Each structure stands twice: as structure tokens, then as C-alpha cells.
Amino acid sequence: MPKLFDYDATDISQAYAAARRLTDERAHVWAAYLRRELRGHDVRAIIDLGCGVGRFAALVLRQNLVRVV
């Protein structure tokens, strides 16, 4: 039988967030890219579906680009 892993008993999310931090400089580059790519498209919402801490969802929300669900 596989050993169960208690994710909630770890600090994995904090370590991941620190290692994959979105600096202000990188956030600016990504925000400019997203604004350019979204221009002219009827995008009403973006779903941030994946493994991580939602750093891009937070970026999109802060930039007021579209609704984030």
C-alpha cells in the first residue's frame, strides 16, 4: 500500500511561492504580454487551473485585465 502524504502538514506551498516568486519586473513583462495578447479578443474570464499558488491569477486580477475565476 502506498504511503499517504499529508500536504497540509508541510510548507511546500510557501517554498514553491518563494522559489517561483513573480518579481515586479517579471510581473510588468507578463502584464504587458497579456494586455497585448488579449487586445481585440472578447475575453471575459480566465481560469487559473493548475498546480501552484495562483501567481498569474493574482497578476491578472491586479492589472484588472479580465475577471478571474
C-alpha positions in Angstrom: 0.0 0.0 0.0 1.4 3.5 -0.9 2.4 5.8 2.0 -0.1 8.7 2.3 1.3 12.2 2.1 -0.2 14.9 4.3 0.4 18.0 2.1 -1.2 20.3 4.7 1.4 19.3 7.2 4.2 20.7 5.1 5.4 24.1 4.0 5.6 23.1 0.3 3.3 26.0 -0.9 5.4 28.6 0.9 8.6 27.1 -0.5 7.1 27.0 -4.0 5.9 30.6 -3.8 9.3 31.8 -2.6 11.2 29.9 -5.3 8.8 30.9 -8.1 8.1 34.4 -6.9 6.9 36.8 -9.6 9.1 39.9 -9.2 7.8 43.3 -10.0 10.0 43.3 -13.2 8.7 40.0 -14.4 5.1 40.9 -13.5 5.4 44.0 -15.6 6.7 42.0 -18.6 3.9 39.4 -18.2 1.2 42.1 -17.8 2.4 43.8 -21.0 2.3 40.5 -22.8 -1.2 39.6 -21.6 -2.5 43.1 -22.5 -1.1 42.7 -26.0 -2.4 39.2 -26.5 -5.9 40.0 -25.1 -6.4 43.1 -27.1 -9.2 42.7 -29.6 -10.5 39.5 -28.1 -13.7 39.2 -26.2 -12.3 37.5 -23.1 -14.5 37.9 -20.1 -12.8 35.5 -17.7 -9.6 33.5 -17.2 -9.5 30.3 -15.2 -6.2 29.7 -13.5 -6.2 25.9 -13.4 -3.0 24.2 -12.4 -0.6 23.4 -9.7 0.8 26.3 -7.9 -0.1 29.3 -5.8 -2.1 31.3 -8.3 0.6 34.0 -9.0 -0.7 34.6 -12.6 -4.3 34.8 -11.4 -3.3 37.4 -8.9 -1.3 39.3 -11.6 -4.3 39.4 -14.0 -6.6 40.5 -11.1 -4.2 43.3 -10.0 -3.9 44.5 -13.6 -7.7 44.5 -14.0 -7.4 42.7 -17.3 -10.3 40.3 -17.0 -12.3 38.6 -14.3 -10.5 35.7 -12.7 -12.4 32.6 -11.6 
